[in-house]
Amino acid sequence: MGITKTDLFTTEQNELAKVAKVLAHPARVAILEYLIQANTCINGDLVGSLGLAQATISQHLRELKEVGIIQGTIEGVSVCYCIDPVRWEEIQNLFSGLFQRYSNSEGGDCC
C-alpha cells in the first residue's frame, strides 16, 4: 500500500477524508445514532444496545473521539460520551460544502 501524499491536497480535503474514513464503519454509525437519540450515554449502555464486545465498542469510541465527533467525561468508573455539537456542525459543513458543489440543474446525463 502506498503512502498518501496529504500535502498534495487542501486542508479541507484531508479533513473530509479523515472524517469519512471514521464514518465508514457501520458500528460507528450505529454508535452515533445511539448517542444522537440518547443525547448522552454511558459506555456500558452501548454494549447492551449494539451487541458488540466492550473492547470493540471502546475501540470505535476512541476512533470517533480522535476526530472530535464525540466527547467524553469520566464519572467515577464510567465514561460518559456525547456528540460534540461544535465539531458536529463543522463536519456537517464539510460534507454540505462537497455535496452542494454538484448541481444537475440541466437534468441531463453526464456520461
OpenMM code with the backbone's topology and positions (N, CA, C; nanometers):
from openmm import Vec3, app, unit

residues = "MET GLY ILE THR LYS THR ASP LEU PHE THR THR GLU GLN ASN GLU LEU ALA LYS VAL ALA LYS VAL LEU ALA HIS PRO ALA ARG VAL ALA ILE LEU GLU TYR LEU ILE GLN ALA ASN THR CYS ILE ASN GLY ASP LEU VAL GLY SER LEU GLY LEU ALA GLN ALA THR ILE SER GLN HIS LEU ARG GLU LEU LYS GLU VAL GLY ILE ILE GLN GLY THR ILE GLU GLY VAL SER VAL CYS TYR CYS ILE ASP PRO VAL ARG TRP GLU GLU ILE GLN ASN LEU PHE SER GLY LEU PHE GLN ARG TYR SER ASN SER GLU GLY GLY ASP CYS CYS".split()
positions = [
    Vec3(0.0835, -0.1173, 0.0000),
    Vec3(0.0000, 0.0000, 0.0000),
    Vec3(0.0884, 0.1241, 0.0000),
    Vec3(0.0555, 0.2203, -0.0855),
    Vec3(0.1364, 0.3404, -0.0974),
    Vec3(0.1111, 0.4395, 0.0139),
    Vec3(0.2000, 0.5335, 0.0249),
    Vec3(0.1886, 0.6393, 0.1237),
    Vec3(0.1012, 0.7500, 0.0655),
    Vec3(0.0047, 0.7975, 0.1425),
    Vec3(-0.0801, 0.9066, 0.0980),
    Vec3(-0.0016, 1.0363, 0.1049),
    Vec3(-0.0026, 1.1096, -0.0028),
    Vec3(0.0690, 1.2366, -0.0082),
    Vec3(-0.0286, 1.3480, 0.0268),
    Vec3(-0.0551, 1.3610, 0.1566),
    Vec3(-0.1547, 1.4565, 0.2023),
    Vec3(-0.1201, 1.6005, 0.1674),
    Vec3(0.0071, 1.6290, 0.1476),
    Vec3(0.0467, 1.7657, 0.1144),
    Vec3(0.0012, 1.8073, -0.0256),
    Vec3(-0.0445, 1.7123, -0.1065),
    Vec3(-0.0957, 1.7434, -0.2395),
    Vec3(-0.2392, 1.7944, -0.2350),
    Vec3(-0.3040, 1.7814, -0.1182),
    Vec3(-0.4450, 1.8132, -0.1066),
    Vec3(-0.4664, 1.9264, -0.0069),
    Vec3(-0.5813, 1.9911, -0.0191),
    Vec3(-0.6120, 2.1019, 0.0710),
    Vec3(-0.6397, 2.0483, 0.2114),
    Vec3(-0.6344, 2.1377, 0.3058),
    Vec3(-0.6672, 2.1029, 0.4439),
    Vec3(-0.8093, 2.0488, 0.4512),
    Vec3(-0.9000, 2.1117, 0.3787),
    Vec3(-1.0407, 2.0684, 0.3777),
    Vec3(-1.0537, 1.9273, 0.3194),
    Vec3(-0.9845, 1.8985, 0.2107),
    Vec3(-0.9895, 1.7656, 0.1506),
    Vec3(-0.9357, 1.6597, 0.2455),
    Vec3(-0.8252, 1.6899, 0.3108),
    Vec3(-0.7674, 1.5960, 0.4071),
    Vec3(-0.8606, 1.5732, 0.5254),
    Vec3(-0.9210, 1.6800, 0.5753),
    Vec3(-1.0125, 1.6692, 0.6897),
    Vec3(-1.1372, 1.5897, 0.6529),
    Vec3(-1.1928, 1.6167, 0.5378),
    Vec3(-1.3114, 1.5445, 0.4909),
    Vec3(-1.2819, 1.3961, 0.4763),
    Vec3(-1.1667, 1.3624, 0.4212),
    Vec3(-1.1277, 1.2222, 0.4043),
    Vec3(-1.1088, 1.1539, 0.5392),
    Vec3(-1.0481, 1.2244, 0.6342),
    Vec3(-1.0255, 1.1671, 0.7673),
    Vec3(-1.1581, 1.1355, 0.8365),
    Vec3(-1.2513, 1.2289, 0.8295),
    Vec3(-1.3823, 1.2078, 0.8922),
    Vec3(-1.4587, 1.0974, 0.8190),
    Vec3(-1.4541, 1.0993, 0.6868),
    Vec3(-1.5243, 0.9974, 0.6088),
    Vec3(-1.4723, 0.8578, 0.6422),
    Vec3(-1.3426, 0.8460, 0.6624),
    Vec3(-1.2835, 0.7164, 0.6971),
    Vec3(-1.3377, 0.6663, 0.8309),
    Vec3(-1.3500, 0.7562, 0.9275),
    Vec3(-1.4028, 0.7172, 1.0588),
    Vec3(-1.5504, 0.6793, 1.0470),
    Vec3(-1.6252, 0.7497, 0.9640),
    Vec3(-1.7675, 0.7212, 0.9478),
    Vec3(-1.7947, 0.5990, 0.8602),
    Vec3(-1.6904, 0.5426, 0.8020),
    Vec3(-1.7075, 0.4334, 0.7068),
    Vec3(-1.7280, 0.2962, 0.7712),
    Vec3(-1.7522, 0.2914, 0.9005),
    Vec3(-1.7766, 0.1634, 0.9677),
    Vec3(-1.9181, 0.1642, 1.0242),
    Vec3(-1.9988, 0.0624, 0.9945),
    Vec3(-2.1380, 0.0622, 1.0411),
    Vec3(-2.1528, 0.0646, 1.1931),
    Vec3(-2.0586, 0.0086, 1.2662),
    Vec3(-2.0668, 0.0138, 1.4125),
    Vec3(-2.0538, 0.1571, 1.4616),
    Vec3(-1.9690, 0.2356, 1.3968),
    Vec3(-1.9518, 0.3751, 1.4373),
    Vec3(-2.0758, 0.4568, 1.4034),
    Vec3(-2.1365, 0.4268, 1.2898),
    Vec3(-2.2615, 0.4938, 1.2534),
    Vec3(-2.3693, 0.4580, 1.3567),
    Vec3(-2.3770, 0.3316, 1.3962),
    Vec3(-2.4745, 0.2886, 1.4970),
    Vec3(-2.4492, 0.3575, 1.6315),
    Vec3(-2.3239, 0.3705, 1.6680),
    Vec3(-2.2893, 0.4402, 1.7929),
    Vec3(-2.3358, 0.5852, 1.7864),
    Vec3(-2.3096, 0.6515, 1.6747),
    Vec3(-2.3524, 0.7907, 1.6598),
    Vec3(-2.5045, 0.8025, 1.6657),
    Vec3(-2.5741, 0.7115, 1.5989),
    Vec3(-2.7204, 0.7139, 1.6030),
    Vec3(-2.7712, 0.6966, 1.7457),
    Vec3(-2.7083, 0.6084, 1.8201),
    Vec3(-2.7469, 0.5860, 1.9588),
    Vec3(-2.7230, 0.7110, 2.0432),
    Vec3(-2.6070, 0.7732, 2.0251),
    Vec3(-2.5746, 0.8932, 2.1010),
    Vec3(-2.6679, 1.0090, 2.0661),
    Vec3(-2.7029, 1.0205, 1.9396),
    Vec3(-2.7950, 1.1256, 1.8966),
    Vec3(-2.9311, 1.1055, 1.9621),
    Vec3(-2.9773, 0.9824, 1.9615),
    Vec3(-3.1076, 0.9525, 2.0203),
    Vec3(-3.1058, 0.9729, 2.1724),
    Vec3(-3.0011, 0.9249, 2.2389),
    Vec3(-2.9938, 0.9314, 2.3844),
    Vec3(-2.9527, 1.0695, 2.4339),
    Vec3(-2.8818, 1.1432, 2.3511),
    Vec3(-2.8271, 1.2748, 2.3826),
    Vec3(-2.7179, 1.2694, 2.4896),
    Vec3(-2.6889, 1.1545, 2.5434),
    Vec3(-2.5759, 1.1288, 2.6317),
    Vec3(-2.5705, 0.9773, 2.6506),
    Vec3(-2.4605, 0.9263, 2.6951),
    Vec3(-2.4504, 0.7809, 2.7034),
    Vec3(-2.3374, 0.7393, 2.7955),
    Vec3(-2.3595, 0.6337, 2.8684),
    Vec3(-2.2520, 0.5697, 2.9427),
    Vec3(-2.2091, 0.4497, 2.8601),
    Vec3(-2.0809, 0.4300, 2.8481),
    Vec3(-2.0236, 0.3268, 2.7629),
    Vec3(-2.0951, 0.1927, 2.7751),
    Vec3(-2.1310, 0.1508, 2.8949),
    Vec3(-2.1968, 0.0218, 2.9154),
    Vec3(-2.3294, 0.0100, 2.8446),
    Vec3(-2.4003, 0.1210, 2.8273),
    Vec3(-2.5276, 0.1194, 2.7563),
    Vec3(-2.5105, 0.0728, 2.6119),
    Vec3(-2.4009, 0.1075, 2.5526),
    Vec3(-2.3761, 0.0698, 2.4137),
    Vec3(-2.3580, -0.0800, 2.3982),
    Vec3(-2.2946, -0.1438, 2.4933),
    Vec3(-2.2720, -0.2882, 2.4863),
    Vec3(-2.4057, -0.3602, 2.4793),
    Vec3(-2.4982, -0.3231, 2.5663),
    Vec3(-2.6300, -0.3862, 2.5665),
    Vec3(-2.7110, -0.3539, 2.4432),
    Vec3(-2.6980, -0.2332, 2.3923),
    Vec3(-2.7784, -0.1901, 2.2782),
    Vec3(-2.7264, -0.2406, 2.1440),
    Vec3(-2.5956, -0.2469, 2.1292),
    Vec3(-2.5378, -0.2831, 1.9996),
    Vec3(-2.4979, -0.4297, 1.9889),
    Vec3(-2.4811, -0.4945, 2.1017),
    Vec3(-2.4449, -0.6355, 2.0990),
    Vec3(-2.2998, -0.6609, 2.0630),
    Vec3(-2.2158, -0.5603, 2.0737),
    Vec3(-2.0729, -0.5768, 2.0472),
    Vec3(-1.9988, -0.5872, 2.1799),
    Vec3(-1.8817, -0.6450, 2.1767),
    Vec3(-1.7998, -0.6580, 2.2974),
    Vec3(-1.7545, -0.5206, 2.3446),
    Vec3(-1.7343, -0.5090, 2.4733),
    Vec3(-1.6896, -0.3840, 2.5336),
    Vec3(-1.5609, -0.3327, 2.4694),
    Vec3(-1.4669, -0.4223, 2.4460),
    Vec3(-1.3386, -0.3822, 2.3861),
    Vec3(-1.3591, -0.3279, 2.2444),
    Vec3(-1.4499, -0.3884, 2.1700),
    Vec3(-1.4778, -0.3432, 2.0333),
    Vec3(-1.5408, -0.2055, 2.0356),
    Vec3(-1.6372, -0.1855, 2.1229),
    Vec3(-1.7028, -0.0554, 2.1333),
    Vec3(-1.6026, 0.0511, 2.1777),
    Vec3(-1.5179, 0.0173, 2.2725),
    Vec3(-1.4169, 0.1131, 2.3187),
    Vec3(-1.3256, 0.1565, 2.2052),
    Vec3(-1.2890, 0.0624, 2.1189),
    Vec3(-1.2031, 0.0946, 2.0051),
    Vec3(-1.2752, 0.1915, 1.9103),
    Vec3(-1.4032, 0.1645, 1.8822),
    Vec3(-1.4795, 0.2525, 1.7938),
    Vec3(-1.4985, 0.3907, 1.8560),
    Vec3(-1.5245, 0.3947, 1.9868),
    Vec3(-1.5388, 0.5222, 2.0559),
    Vec3(-1.4098, 0.6031, 2.0471),
    Vec3(-1.2972, 0.5355, 2.0588),
    Vec3(-1.1681, 0.6036, 2.0500),
    Vec3(-1.1506, 0.6669, 1.9115),
    Vec3(-1.1874, 0.5938, 1.8076),
    Vec3(-1.1765, 0.6473, 1.6707),
    Vec3(-1.2651, 0.7713, 1.6533),
    Vec3(-1.3870, 0.7641, 1.7040),
    Vec3(-1.4784, 0.8777, 1.6937),
    Vec3(-1.4280, 0.9972, 1.7735),
    Vec3(-1.3698, 0.9683, 1.8879),
    Vec3(-1.3189, 1.0756, 1.9738),
    Vec3(-1.1945, 1.1403, 1.9131),
    Vec3(-1.1106, 1.0624, 1.8457),
    Vec3(-0.9877, 1.1158, 1.7856),
    Vec3(-1.0153, 1.2220, 1.6797),
    Vec3(-1.1263, 1.2077, 1.6061),
    Vec3(-1.1598, 1.3101, 1.5067),
    Vec3(-1.2532, 1.4152, 1.5646),
    Vec3(-1.2870, 1.3999, 1.6921),
    Vec3(-1.3631, 1.5021, 1.7622),
    Vec3(-1.5135, 1.4961, 1.7476),
    Vec3(-1.5653, 1.3905, 1.6856),
    Vec3(-1.7099, 1.3805, 1.6670),
    Vec3(-1.7807, 1.3661, 1.8015),
    Vec3(-1.7172, 1.2926, 1.8927),
    Vec3(-1.7750, 1.2760, 2.0252),
    Vec3(-1.6788, 1.3294, 2.1298),
    Vec3(-1.7336, 1.3549, 2.2466),
    Vec3(-1.6523, 1.3954, 2.3604),
    Vec3(-1.6941, 1.3088, 2.4776),
    Vec3(-1.6039, 1.2902, 2.5707),
    Vec3(-1.6342, 1.2055, 2.6849),
    Vec3(-1.5847, 1.2657, 2.8143),
    Vec3(-1.6577, 1.2379, 2.9196),
    Vec3(-1.6172, 1.2815, 3.0528),
    Vec3(-1.6162, 1.1609, 3.1453),
    Vec3(-1.5228, 1.1575, 3.2370),
    Vec3(-1.5112, 1.0473, 3.3311),
    Vec3(-1.5986, 1.0771, 3.4521),
    Vec3(-1.6843, 0.9812, 3.4841),
    Vec3(-1.7723, 0.9924, 3.6001),
    Vec3(-1.7536, 0.8664, 3.6836),
    Vec3(-1.6696, 0.8733, 3.7847),
    Vec3(-1.6388, 0.7546, 3.8644),
    Vec3(-1.5616, 0.6559, 3.7805),
    Vec3(-1.6170, 0.5351, 3.7656),
    Vec3(-1.5503, 0.4327, 3.6857),
    Vec3(-1.6045, 0.4281, 3.5430),
    Vec3(-1.7030, 0.5126, 3.5121),
    Vec3(-1.7639, 0.5135, 3.3796),
    Vec3(-1.7192, 0.6360, 3.3007),
    Vec3(-1.7275, 0.6235, 3.1709),
    Vec3(-1.7026, 0.7370, 3.0827),
    Vec3(-1.8334, 0.7669, 3.0118),
    Vec3(-1.8742, 0.8903, 3.0155),
    Vec3(-1.9983, 0.9337, 2.9537),
    Vec3(-1.9650, 1.0023, 2.8216),
    Vec3(-2.0201, 0.9536, 2.7122),
    Vec3(-1.9927, 1.0099, 2.5806),
    Vec3(-2.1143, 1.0812, 2.5261),
    Vec3(-2.0903, 1.1857, 2.4466),
    Vec3(-2.1968, 1.2542, 2.3754),
    Vec3(-2.1383, 1.3180, 2.2489),
    Vec3(-2.2267, 1.3616, 2.1602),
    Vec3(-2.1857, 1.4300, 2.0378),
    Vec3(-2.1264, 1.5655, 2.0758),
    Vec3(-2.0157, 1.6021, 2.0138),
    Vec3(-1.9589, 1.7362, 2.0315),
    Vec3(-2.0321, 1.8277, 1.9329),
    Vec3(-2.1204, 1.9152, 1.9817),
    Vec3(-2.2044, 1.9941, 1.8901),
    Vec3(-2.1267, 2.0875, 1.7975),
    Vec3(-2.0168, 2.1435, 1.8450),
    Vec3(-1.9377, 2.2340, 1.7613),
    Vec3(-1.8730, 2.1562, 1.6472),
    Vec3(-1.8125, 2.0426, 1.6802),
    Vec3(-1.7463, 1.9604, 1.5776),
    Vec3(-1.8488, 1.9013, 1.4817),
    Vec3(-1.9654, 1.8633, 1.5341),
    Vec3(-2.0717, 1.8067, 1.4508),
    Vec3(-2.1105, 1.9064, 1.3416),
    Vec3(-2.1236, 2.0335, 1.3793),
    Vec3(-2.1587, 2.1366, 1.2820),
    Vec3(-2.0466, 2.1564, 1.1801),
    Vec3(-1.9216, 2.1511, 1.2253),
    Vec3(-1.8083, 2.1619, 1.1327),
    Vec3(-1.8114, 2.0491, 1.0298),
    Vec3(-1.8406, 1.9285, 1.0765),
    Vec3(-1.8449, 1.8126, 0.9858),
    Vec3(-1.9625, 1.8247, 0.8896),
    Vec3(-2.0761, 1.8698, 0.9407),
    Vec3(-2.1916, 1.8939, 0.8525),
    Vec3(-2.1532, 1.9909, 0.7413),
    Vec3(-2.0840, 2.0973, 0.7772),
    Vec3(-2.0440, 2.1983, 0.6789),
    Vec3(-1.9454, 2.1420, 0.5777),
    Vec3(-1.8525, 2.0560, 0.6226),
    Vec3(-1.7574, 1.9934, 0.5302),
    Vec3(-1.8302, 1.9119, 0.4236),
    Vec3(-1.9209, 1.8247, 0.4684),
    Vec3(-1.9933, 1.7392, 0.3745),
    Vec3(-2.0903, 1.8200, 0.2893),
    Vec3(-2.1593, 1.9159, 0.3498),
    Vec3(-2.2524, 2.0003, 0.2739),
    Vec3(-2.1787, 2.0769, 0.1650),
    Vec3(-2.0618, 2.1280, 0.2005),
    Vec3(-1.9824, 2.2012, 0.1029),
    Vec3(-1.9477, 2.1168, -0.0185),
    Vec3(-1.9157, 1.9912, 0.0053),
    Vec3(-1.8846, 1.8999, -0.1050),
    Vec3(-2.0089, 1.8690, -0.1873),
    Vec3(-2.1175, 1.8309, -0.1206),
    Vec3(-2.2382, 1.7900, -0.1921),
    Vec3(-2.3049, 1.9057, -0.2650),
    Vec3(-2.2935, 2.0262, -0.2132),
    Vec3(-2.3576, 2.1406, -0.2761),
    Vec3(-2.2822, 2.1902, -0.3998),
    Vec3(-2.1605, 2.1434, -0.4183),
    Vec3(-2.0842, 2.1852, -0.5368),
    Vec3(-2.1387, 2.1242, -0.6654),
    Vec3(-2.2092, 2.0135, -0.6511),
    Vec3(-2.2631, 1.9462, -0.7692),
    Vec3(-2.4076, 1.9865, -0.7898),
    Vec3(-2.4394, 2.0192, -0.9120),
    Vec3(-2.5765, 2.0514, -0.9467),
    Vec3(-2.6084, 1.9888, -1.0812),
    Vec3(-2.7163, 1.9184, -1.0856),
    Vec3(-2.7620, 1.8597, -1.2108),
    Vec3(-2.8861, 1.9365, -1.2548),
    Vec3(-2.8725, 2.0679, -1.2573),
    Vec3(-2.9873, 2.1545, -1.2874),
    Vec3(-3.0402, 2.1349, -1.4288),
    Vec3(-2.9551, 2.0915, -1.5201),
    Vec3(-2.9994, 2.0702, -1.6572),
    Vec3(-3.0712, 1.9374, -1.6721),
    Vec3(-3.0600, 1.8512, -1.5713),
    Vec3(-3.1317, 1.7244, -1.5736),
    Vec3(-3.0773, 1.6226, -1.6711),
    Vec3(-2.9649, 1.6481, -1.7300),
    Vec3(-2.9099, 1.5568, -1.8286),
    Vec3(-2.8186, 1.4517, -1.7659),
    Vec3(-2.7894, 1.3534, -1.8466),
    Vec3(-2.6929, 1.2508, -1.8070),
    Vec3(-2.5549, 1.2999, -1.8450),
    Vec3(-2.4598, 1.2910, -1.7533),
    Vec3(-2.3271, 1.3424, -1.7836),
    Vec3(-2.2396, 1.2396, -1.8554),
    Vec3(-2.2779, 1.1164, -1.8521),
    Vec3(-2.1948, 1.0123, -1.9153),
    Vec3(-2.2690, 0.9389, -2.0238),
] * unit.nanometer
topology = app.Topology()
chain = topology.addChain("A")
for resn in residues:
    res = topology.addResidue(resn, chain)
    for name in ("N", "CA", "C"):
        topology.addAtom(name, app.Element.getBySymbol(name[0]), res)
